[in-house]
Amino acid sequence: MKTKISLKHINKLAIPALIAGISEPILSLTDAAVVGNVDLNATESLAAIGIVTTFISMLIWVLGQTRSAISSIISQHLGANALDQVRQLPAQAIFLITSLSIFIIAITYPLAAPIFKLYNAENLILDYSVEYYRIRVLGFPFTLFVIAVFGTFRGLQNTYYPMVIAISGAALNVILDFILVYGIDGVITGQHIKGAAYASLIAQVFMALFSAYLLLTKTSIPLRFSFPLNPQIKNFALMILNLFIRTLALNITLYLATKYATGYGKNYIAAYTIAINLWFLGAFIIDGYASAGNILSGKLFGQKNYNQLIKLSNKLIKYGIYLGITVAIICSILYYPIGRIFTDESNVLNQFYSVFWIVLAMQPLCALAFIFDGIFKGLGKMKVLRNVLLLSTFLVFIPILFIVDYFDLKLHGIFIAFTFWIIARGLPLIIIFRKQFLPLTQNN
């Protein structure tokens, strides 16, 4: 049966994916908001969370590409009515990726201080960064497990269960943040930045257990690793390799931005932490429709239903731009209250307010880039995504960053470089997609 694309169908996948997608930035934003309002060294604590969040996001994005690869393979086989051929793939992929995550923990745990010195962290900010990371990183394998399960559900055209898992985990994290950071008189002593790290760790373990339960009870996909390896494991590995290289380029961008912001001083890195986490939140909101593009494009591609694939892209462009504009307008109305959620430090707020408008202006552009990221992931065309991001990072972002730093634009310069980077990511994907698939609709 051929899949028909409608707004109702898209929203049925996009809205739960949108809610699920914001769980990770909510974990970091909650940590930042709670710790940013402590009485002791709030600015240094907020800066440390910003630095560690950037590094952990790099690890998650590098290895978390499992979700896109699994989703692409499963959705294409679902569209081709050949799901039985890949039923064992998720368990094998989860085993491989979580084993690698444990290896990464073993390497980075003792090297935490040298790693964060590379971000220009020093003195108290460095101490807090190491303390926060060595707890938070223990949740890394559980996070990757959840991401892989989410990819399996998405391949099966189900975004509802990932939403339930994400909401539950985010709610638990918020509650634990307040309890463990501030403490409860006579019951629990406040743990300051360590409390925020423990809150995130516990929430990640909970989400992993909950996701395993739902996958085993609501689908026919097993979680027991078994031989022989699925024939699609080679395709999976190639997708992961291309996405790995792509994500390294992405994280070079984030590393340089964080490094420069830290070098400008503690007020700048604290303001950057707030702004970049809000940018991540906006990105993950838009990612709901990118996820719908990922899920549906894979299925339509498996069906060779190119007419509906073009219609899907046209609808998602329109919905994504509307959503990006809506996010920008809402945040503009709440421009000053948003900043005060995270800190009362006037010097930090002044720097944040001076660049937040750039973050908001980027939202419609982000929508286009992220949506076509999702579509190309669903199509399994990871090589294209790799090449586009390499070019946008090394030929656009880095040269512009060096230029704006030379002119001492500080945070303004960083977010100007981000804006051109987003344009360079999105526009080529739109051109390549339409050039490849518009001729195929004539044959349909």
LUMBAVEX-48837 format. One record per residue (C-alpha): residue number from 1; residue in three letters; chain; x, y, z. Coordinates in steps of 0.02 Angstrom, whole numbers, plus 50000, padded with zeros to 5 digits. Example, Ala and Ser with C-alpha at 12.3 -4.5 7.8 and 13.67 -1.06 7.14 Angstrom:
<pts>
[1 "ala" "A" [50615 49775 50390]]
[2 "ser" "A" [50684 49947 50357]]
</pts>
This chain:
<pts>
[1 "met" "A" [50000 50000 50000]]
[2 "lys" "A" [50071 50168 49946]]
[3 "thr" "A" [50093 50299 50081]]
[4 "lys" "A" [49997 50462 50060]]
[5 "ile" "A" [50069 50621 50137]]
[6 "ser" "A" [49954 50739 50230]]
[7 "leu" "A" [49976 50868 50367]]
[8 "lys" "A" [49888 50751 50488]]
[9 "his" "A" [50007 50609 50445]]
[10 "ile" "A" [50159 50721 50461]]
[11 "asn" "A" [50102 50795 50627]]
[12 "lys" "A" [50062 50622 50696]]
[13 "leu" "A" [50248 50585 50681]]
[14 "ala" "A" [50321 50760 50700]]
[15 "ile" "A" [50237 50820 50860]]
[16 "pro" "A" [50285 50670 50969]]
[17 "ala" "A" [50460 50675 50891]]
[18 "leu" "A" [50469 50861 50929]]
[19 "ile" "A" [50426 50830 51112]]
[20 "ala" "A" [50547 50683 51123]]
[21 "gly" "A" [50685 50781 51036]]
[22 "ile" "A" [50690 50922 51163]]
[23 "ser" "A" [50727 50802 51307]]
[24 "glu" "A" [50916 50811 51286]]
[25 "pro" "A" [50928 51002 51279]]
[26 "ile" "A" [50804 51011 51424]]
[27 "leu" "A" [50924 50905 51528]]
[28 "ser" "A" [51065 51028 51494]]
[29 "leu" "A" [50955 51183 51507]]
[30 "thr" "A" [50886 51124 51675]]
[31 "asp" "A" [51061 51096 51741]]
[32 "ala" "A" [51111 51269 51679]]
[33 "ala" "A" [50957 51356 51750]]
[34 "val" "A" [50968 51274 51921]]
[35 "val" "A" [51156 51288 51941]]
[36 "gly" "A" [51159 51464 51869]]
[37 "asn" "A" [51055 51522 52016]]
[38 "val" "A" [51156 51446 52159]]
[39 "asp" "A" [51231 51562 52289]]
[40 "leu" "A" [51409 51498 52270]]
[41 "asn" "A" [51509 51536 52110]]
[42 "ala" "A" [51357 51537 51996]]
[43 "thr" "A" [51447 51609 51845]]
[44 "glu" "A" [51592 51485 51855]]
[45 "ser" "A" [51469 51341 51878]]
[46 "leu" "A" [51366 51396 51728]]
[47 "ala" "A" [51523 51412 51622]]
[48 "ala" "A" [51579 51237 51673]]
[49 "ile" "A" [51412 51160 51624]]
[50 "gly" "A" [51422 51249 51457]]
[51 "ile" "A" [51594 51178 51420]]
[52 "val" "A" [51551 51000 51476]]
[53 "thr" "A" [51385 51004 51385]]
[54 "thr" "A" [51475 51049 51224]]
[55 "phe" "A" [51596 50904 51243]]
[56 "ile" "A" [51463 50777 51292]]
[57 "ser" "A" [51353 50837 51149]]
[58 "met" "A" [51500 50802 51034]]
[59 "leu" "A" [51513 50623 51099]]
[60 "ile" "A" [51326 50596 51086]]
[61 "trp" "A" [51315 50667 50911]]
[62 "val" "A" [51464 50566 50851]]
[63 "leu" "A" [51401 50398 50915]]
[64 "gly" "A" [51217 50441 50924]]
[65 "gln" "A" [51206 50432 50734]]
[66 "thr" "A" [51150 50254 50768]]
[67 "arg" "A" [50973 50322 50777]]
[68 "ser" "A" [50976 50390 50599]]
[69 "ala" "A" [51060 50236 50526]]
[70 "ile" "A" [50942 50113 50611]]
[71 "ser" "A" [50790 50219 50569]]
[72 "ser" "A" [50841 50232 50386]]
[73 "ile" "A" [50870 50045 50363]]
[74 "ile" "A" [50714 49990 50456]]
[75 "ser" "A" [50598 50118 50374]]
[76 "gln" "A" [50660 50072 50199]]
[77 "his" "A" [50634 49887 50233]]
[78 "leu" "A" [50463 49926 50308]]
[79 "gly" "A" [50418 50019 50148]]
[80 "ala" "A" [50479 49873 50044]]
[81 "asn" "A" [50379 49752 50154]]
[82 "ala" "A" [50540 49662 50206]]
[83 "leu" "A" [50552 49700 50393]]
[84 "asp" "A" [50595 49520 50439]]
[85 "gln" "A" [50762 49541 50351]]
[86 "val" "A" [50823 49670 50479]]
[87 "arg" "A" [50737 49616 50640]]
[88 "gln" "A" [50902 49568 50724]]
[89 "leu" "A" [50994 49726 50671]]
[90 "pro" "A" [50947 49843 50816]]
[91 "ala" "A" [51015 49725 50951]]
[92 "gln" "A" [51179 49704 50858]]
[93 "ala" "A" [51195 49891 50829]]
[94 "ile" "A" [51158 49929 51012]]
[95 "phe" "A" [51290 49805 51070]]
[96 "leu" "A" [51423 49879 50956]]
[97 "ile" "A" [51387 50061 50998]]
[98 "thr" "A" [51372 50040 51187]]
[99 "ser" "A" [51534 49939 51191]]
[100 "leu" "A" [51621 50082 51102]]
[101 "ser" "A" [51548 50207 51226]]
[102 "ile" "A" [51623 50112 51373]]
[103 "phe" "A" [51792 50118 51286]]
[104 "ile" "A" [51775 50307 51265]]
[105 "ile" "A" [51732 50329 51450]]
[106 "ala" "A" [51888 50231 51498]]
[107 "ile" "A" [51995 50350 51394]]
[108 "thr" "A" [51916 50518 51434]]
[109 "tyr" "A" [51881 50493 51621]]
[110 "pro" "A" [52064 50507 51678]]
[111 "leu" "A" [52100 50640 51545]]
[112 "ala" "A" [51956 50756 51591]]
[113 "ala" "A" [52067 50900 51650]]
[114 "pro" "A" [52178 50904 51492]]
[115 "ile" "A" [52023 50891 51383]]
[116 "phe" "A" [51939 51042 51460]]
[117 "lys" "A" [52099 51143 51460]]
[118 "leu" "A" [52083 51131 51271]]
[119 "tyr" "A" [51922 51231 51292]]
[120 "asn" "A" [52021 51367 51383]]
[121 "ala" "A" [51947 51314 51551]]
[122 "glu" "A" [52059 51355 51700]]
[123 "asn" "A" [52056 51376 51889]]
[124 "leu" "A" [51883 51354 51966]]
[125 "ile" "A" [51795 51332 51798]]
[126 "leu" "A" [51914 51189 51758]]
[127 "asp" "A" [51886 51108 51928]]
[128 "tyr" "A" [51697 51117 51909]]
[129 "ser" "A" [51706 51051 51730]]
[130 "val" "A" [51804 50897 51783]]
[131 "glu" "A" [51691 50865 51932]]
[132 "tyr" "A" [51531 50880 51829]]
[133 "tyr" "A" [51597 50776 51682]]
[134 "arg" "A" [51660 50628 51783]]
[135 "ile" "A" [51484 50598 51848]]
[136 "arg" "A" [51384 50647 51695]]
[137 "val" "A" [51485 50540 51572]]
[138 "leu" "A" [51437 50380 51665]]
[139 "gly" "A" [51266 50399 51586]]
[140 "phe" "A" [51340 50398 51411]]
[141 "pro" "A" [51308 50212 51370]]
[142 "phe" "A" [51129 50228 51433]]
[143 "thr" "A" [51101 50381 51324]]
[144 "leu" "A" [51165 50290 51170]]
[145 "phe" "A" [51054 50141 51211]]
[146 "val" "A" [50902 50255 51218]]
[147 "ile" "A" [50951 50340 51055]]
[148 "ala" "A" [50964 50172 50966]]
[149 "val" "A" [50795 50117 51032]]
[150 "phe" "A" [50721 50283 50974]]
[151 "gly" "A" [50792 50248 50801]]
[152 "thr" "A" [50708 50077 50800]]
[153 "phe" "A" [50540 50150 50848]]
[154 "arg" "A" [50559 50285 50715]]
[155 "gly" "A" [50598 50157 50582]]
[156 "leu" "A" [50436 50072 50631]]
[157 "gln" "A" [50346 50240 50604]]
[158 "asn" "A" [50315 50261 50791]]
[159 "thr" "A" [50365 50422 50880]]
[160 "tyr" "A" [50239 50405 51021]]
[161 "tyr" "A" [50340 50290 51134]]
[162 "pro" "A" [50501 50393 51117]]
[163 "met" "A" [50397 50543 51170]]
[164 "val" "A" [50332 50454 51325]]
[165 "ile" "A" [50508 50400 51372]]
[166 "ala" "A" [50581 50573 51344]]
[167 "ile" "A" [50446 50663 51444]]
[168 "ser" "A" [50467 50544 51589]]
[169 "gly" "A" [50656 50563 51589]]
[170 "ala" "A" [50652 50753 51575]]
[171 "ala" "A" [50524 50768 51715]]
[172 "leu" "A" [50629 50657 51829]]
[173 "asn" "A" [50784 50759 51789]]
[174 "val" "A" [50699 50924 51833]]
[175 "ile" "A" [50638 50858 52000]]
[176 "leu" "A" [50806 50782 52044]]
[177 "asp" "A" [50899 50940 51993]]
[178 "phe" "A" [50809 51044 52124]]
[179 "ile" "A" [50826 50909 52257]]
[180 "leu" "A" [51009 50865 52229]]
[181 "val" "A" [51078 51039 52188]]
[182 "tyr" "A" [50991 51138 52325]]
[183 "gly" "A" [50955 50996 52447]]
[184 "ile" "A" [50811 50976 52569]]
[185 "asp" "A" [50834 51044 52744]]
[186 "gly" "A" [50862 50904 52868]]
[187 "val" "A" [50851 50770 52733]]
[188 "ile" "A" [50978 50793 52592]]
[189 "thr" "A" [51128 50907 52583]]
[190 "gly" "A" [51140 51010 52424]]
[191 "gln" "A" [51275 50944 52307]]
[192 "his" "A" [51295 51102 52201]]
[193 "ile" "A" [51359 51058 52025]]
[194 "lys" "A" [51383 50874 52072]]
[195 "gly" "A" [51197 50866 52110]]
[196 "ala" "A" [51155 50922 51933]]
[197 "ala" "A" [51269 50787 51863]]
[198 "tyr" "A" [51190 50651 51971]]
[199 "ala" "A" [51016 50709 51921]]
[200 "ser" "A" [51058 50689 51737]]
[201 "leu" "A" [51141 50520 51766]]
[202 "ile" "A" [50991 50448 51859]]
[203 "ala" "A" [50871 50513 51726]]
[204 "gln" "A" [50975 50432 51588]]
[205 "val" "A" [50976 50262 51676]]
[206 "phe" "A" [50788 50273 51701]]
[207 "met" "A" [50757 50314 51518]]
[208 "ala" "A" [50863 50166 51462]]
[209 "leu" "A" [50766 50044 51571]]
[210 "phe" "A" [50599 50116 51517]]
[211 "ser" "A" [50644 50112 51332]]
[212 "ala" "A" [50701 49930 51343]]
[213 "tyr" "A" [50537 49883 51426]]
[214 "leu" "A" [50431 49968 51291]]
[215 "leu" "A" [50531 49897 51146]]
[216 "leu" "A" [50518 49719 51213]]
[217 "thr" "A" [50333 49729 51258]]
[218 "lys" "A" [50266 49837 51114]]
[219 "thr" "A" [50364 49771 50964]]
[220 "ser" "A" [50432 49608 50895]]
[221 "ile" "A" [50611 49677 50894]]
[222 "pro" "A" [50726 49578 51011]]
[223 "leu" "A" [50865 49655 51117]]
[224 "arg" "A" [50970 49496 51133]]
[225 "phe" "A" [51130 49502 51032]]
[226 "ser" "A" [51150 49350 50919]]
[227 "phe" "A" [51253 49286 50773]]
[228 "pro" "A" [51265 49285 50626]]
[229 "leu" "A" [51280 49472 50595]]
[230 "asn" "A" [51139 49543 50492]]
[231 "pro" "A" [51184 49572 50307]]
[232 "gln" "A" [51135 49755 50331]]
[233 "ile" "A" [51268 49779 50466]]
[234 "lys" "A" [51393 49828 50329]]
[235 "asn" "A" [51275 49961 50263]]
[236 "phe" "A" [51244 50016 50443]]
[237 "ala" "A" [51432 50030 50474]]
[238 "leu" "A" [51459 50134 50315]]
[239 "met" "A" [51317 50251 50365]]
[240 "ile" "A" [51392 50269 50539]]
[241 "leu" "A" [51565 50302 50466]]
[242 "asn" "A" [51502 50441 50353]]
[243 "leu" "A" [51398 50516 50492]]
[244 "phe" "A" [51546 50498 50610]]
[245 "ile" "A" [51655 50604 50495]]
[246 "arg" "A" [51512 50726 50471]]
[247 "thr" "A" [51483 50743 50657]]
[248 "leu" "A" [51668 50770 50691]]
[249 "ala" "A" [51659 50919 50573]]
[250 "leu" "A" [51503 50980 50664]]
[251 "asn" "A" [51590 50966 50830]]
[252 "ile" "A" [51744 51057 50768]]
[253 "thr" "A" [51624 51200 50739]]
[254 "leu" "A" [51555 51190 50916]]
[255 "tyr" "A" [51727 51164 50992]]
[256 "leu" "A" [51799 51320 50909]]
[257 "ala" "A" [51647 51424 50956]]
[258 "thr" "A" [51660 51368 51138]]
[259 "lys" "A" [51848 51392 51141]]
[260 "tyr" "A" [51836 51570 51075]]
[261 "ala" "A" [51692 51614 51191]]
[262 "thr" "A" [51790 51547 51341]]
[263 "gly" "A" [51942 51647 51288]]
[264 "tyr" "A" [51842 51809 51291]]
[265 "gly" "A" [51810 51788 51479]]
[266 "lys" "A" [51694 51706 51604]]
[267 "asn" "A" [51547 51822 51568]]
[268 "tyr" "A" [51558 51783 51383]]
[269 "ile" "A" [51564 51594 51403]]
[270 "ala" "A" [51421 51601 51528]]
[271 "ala" "A" [51316 51705 51406]]
[272 "tyr" "A" [51367 51590 51263]]
[273 "thr" "A" [51313 51439 51367]]
[274 "ile" "A" [51137 51510 51385]]
[275 "ala" "A" [51125 51562 51203]]
[276 "ile" "A" [51193 51400 51128]]
[277 "asn" "A" [51082 51291 51237]]
[278 "leu" "A" [50930 51393 51185]]
[279 "trp" "A" [50989 51373 51005]]
[280 "phe" "A" [50998 51185 51034]]
[281 "leu" "A" [50822 51189 51106]]
[282 "gly" "A" [50756 51280 50953]]
[283 "ala" "A" [50848 51157 50841]]
[284 "phe" "A" [50771 51008 50929]]
[285 "ile" "A" [50597 51086 50917]]
[286 "ile" "A" [50618 51102 50729]]
[287 "asp" "A" [50694 50927 50729]]
[288 "gly" "A" [50520 50856 50757]]
[289 "tyr" "A" [50480 50893 50575]]
[290 "ala" "A" [50655 50839 50523]]
[291 "ser" "A" [50617 50673 50609]]
[292 "ala" "A" [50454 50658 50513]]
[293 "gly" "A" [50555 50688 50354]]
[294 "asn" "A" [50679 50554 50408]]
[295 "ile" "A" [50544 50427 50447]]
[296 "leu" "A" [50432 50456 50297]]
[297 "ser" "A" [50568 50482 50166]]
[298 "gly" "A" [50644 50314 50208]]
[299 "lys" "A" [50477 50226 50190]]
[300 "leu" "A" [50433 50319 50028]]
[301 "phe" "A" [50605 50283 49957]]
[302 "gly" "A" [50582 50098 49999]]
[303 "gln" "A" [50415 50104 49905]]
[304 "lys" "A" [50496 50201 49759]]
[305 "asn" "A" [50355 50326 49783]]
[306 "tyr" "A" [50447 50479 49717]]
[307 "asn" "A" [50294 50589 49687]]
[308 "gln" "A" [50248 50582 49871]]
[309 "leu" "A" [50431 50606 49918]]
[310 "ile" "A" [50435 50774 49827]]
[311 "lys" "A" [50267 50822 49905]]
[312 "leu" "A" [50337 50777 50076]]
[313 "ser" "A" [50488 50891 50051]]
[314 "asn" "A" [50379 51037 49993]]
[315 "lys" "A" [50263 51020 50141]]
[316 "leu" "A" [50406 51006 50265]]
[317 "ile" "A" [50491 51162 50196]]
[318 "lys" "A" [50331 51260 50226]]
[319 "tyr" "A" [50295 51188 50398]]
[320 "gly" "A" [50476 51206 50453]]
[321 "ile" "A" [50486 51390 50407]]
[322 "tyr" "A" [50320 51425 50494]]
[323 "leu" "A" [50384 51336 50650]]
[324 "gly" "A" [50550 51428 50646]]
[325 "ile" "A" [50462 51596 50634]]
[326 "thr" "A" [50343 51548 50774]]
[327 "val" "A" [50488 51501 50890]]
[328 "ala" "A" [50574 51666 50849]]
[329 "ile" "A" [50418 51769 50884]]
[330 "ile" "A" [50378 51684 51050]]
[331 "cys" "A" [50557 51703 51111]]
[332 "ser" "A" [50559 51884 51055]]
[333 "ile" "A" [50407 51920 51162]]
[334 "leu" "A" [50492 51834 51311]]
[335 "tyr" "A" [50664 51904 51266]]
[336 "tyr" "A" [50715 51973 51437]]
[337 "pro" "A" [50624 51851 51553]]
[338 "ile" "A" [50710 51705 51464]]
[339 "gly" "A" [50882 51770 51512]]
[340 "arg" "A" [50834 51795 51694]]
[341 "ile" "A" [50783 51611 51706]]
[342 "phe" "A" [50966 51564 51695]]
[343 "thr" "A" [51058 51697 51794]]
[344 "asp" "A" [51043 51863 51886]]
[345 "glu" "A" [51220 51917 51842]]
[346 "ser" "A" [51199 52081 51749]]
[347 "asn" "A" [51364 52066 51654]]
[348 "val" "A" [51316 51894 51589]]
[349 "leu" "A" [51140 51950 51544]]
[350 "asn" "A" [51204 52102 51448]]
[351 "gln" "A" [51312 51991 51339]]
[352 "phe" "A" [51171 51866 51314]]
[353 "tyr" "A" [51042 51997 51266]]
[354 "ser" "A" [51162 52073 51140]]
[355 "val" "A" [51168 51911 51036]]
[356 "phe" "A" [51005 51821 51073]]
[357 "trp" "A" [50920 51910 50926]]
[358 "ile" "A" [51042 51826 50806]]
[359 "val" "A" [50995 51655 50878]]
[360 "leu" "A" [50811 51695 50847]]
[361 "ala" "A" [50839 51762 50671]]
[362 "met" "A" [50926 51598 50627]]
[363 "gln" "A" [50776 51488 50669]]
[364 "pro" "A" [50691 51483 50496]]
[365 "leu" "A" [50860 51451 50415]]
[366 "cys" "A" [50893 51312 50540]]
[367 "ala" "A" [50724 51236 50496]]
[368 "leu" "A" [50774 51213 50313]]
[369 "ala" "A" [50945 51141 50355]]
[370 "phe" "A" [50882 51020 50488]]
[371 "ile" "A" [50732 50960 50387]]
[372 "phe" "A" [50839 50913 50237]]
[373 "asp" "A" [50966 50835 50355]]
[374 "gly" "A" [50823 50723 50411]]
[375 "ile" "A" [50765 50684 50235]]
[376 "phe" "A" [50939 50635 50176]]
[377 "lys" "A" [50964 50526 50330]]
[378 "gly" "A" [50801 50437 50292]]
[379 "leu" "A" [50859 50408 50114]]
[380 "gly" "A" [51021 50335 50182]]
[381 "lys" "A" [51124 50462 50084]]
[382 "met" "A" [51249 50495 50223]]
[383 "lys" "A" [51393 50528 50103]]
[384 "val" "A" [51306 50685 50039]]
[385 "leu" "A" [51276 50746 50216]]
[386 "arg" "A" [51459 50714 50256]]
[387 "asn" "A" [51524 50813 50109]]
[388 "val" "A" [51407 50961 50135]]
[389 "leu" "A" [51453 50980 50318]]
[390 "leu" "A" [51639 50964 50285]]
[391 "leu" "A" [51629 51104 50156]]
[392 "ser" "A" [51517 51216 50263]]
[393 "thr" "A" [51632 51195 50414]]
[394 "phe" "A" [51803 51215 50333]]
[395 "leu" "A" [51760 51335 50191]]
[396 "val" "A" [51628 51441 50278]]
[397 "phe" "A" [51622 51434 50469]]
[398 "ile" "A" [51807 51428 50512]]
[399 "pro" "A" [51863 51567 50392]]
[400 "ile" "A" [51720 51680 50449]]
[401 "leu" "A" [51759 51643 50632]]
[402 "phe" "A" [51940 51695 50608]]
[403 "ile" "A" [51887 51855 50519]]
[404 "val" "A" [51759 51909 50651]]
[405 "asp" "A" [51881 51869 50790]]
[406 "tyr" "A" [52011 51979 50704]]
[407 "phe" "A" [51885 52122 50708]]
[408 "asp" "A" [51850 52084 50893]]
[409 "leu" "A" [51663 52051 50869]]
[410 "lys" "A" [51667 51922 51009]]
[411 "leu" "A" [51497 51835 51034]]
[412 "his" "A" [51419 51932 50890]]
[413 "gly" "A" [51553 51862 50777]]
[414 "ile" "A" [51528 51683 50837]]
[415 "phe" "A" [51341 51686 50800]]
[416 "ile" "A" [51366 51775 50633]]
[417 "ala" "A" [51481 51630 50586]]
[418 "phe" "A" [51348 51507 50643]]
[419 "thr" "A" [51219 51592 50531]]
[420 "phe" "A" [51323 51576 50373]]
[421 "trp" "A" [51365 51398 50422]]
[422 "ile" "A" [51180 51353 50431]]
[423 "ile" "A" [51147 51430 50260]]
[424 "ala" "A" [51293 51333 50186]]
[425 "arg" "A" [51223 51172 50260]]
[426 "gly" "A" [51042 51190 50202]]
[427 "leu" "A" [51046 51267 50028]]
[428 "pro" "A" [51155 51133 49942]]
[429 "leu" "A" [51045 50993 50013]]
[430 "ile" "A" [50888 51070 49939]]
[431 "ile" "A" [50971 51088 49769]]
[432 "ile" "A" [51042 50911 49768]]
[433 "phe" "A" [50877 50833 49824]]
[434 "arg" "A" [50771 50918 49692]]
[435 "lys" "A" [50898 50885 49555]]
[436 "gln" "A" [50898 50699 49595]]
[437 "phe" "A" [50715 50664 49629]]
[438 "leu" "A" [50614 50784 49520]]
[439 "pro" "A" [50661 50687 49360]]
[440 "leu" "A" [50608 50523 49444]]
[441 "thr" "A" [50431 50589 49474]]
[442 "gln" "A" [50403 50589 49285]]
[443 "asn" "A" [50436 50402 49282]]
[444 "asn" "A" [50316 50376 49430]]
</pts>
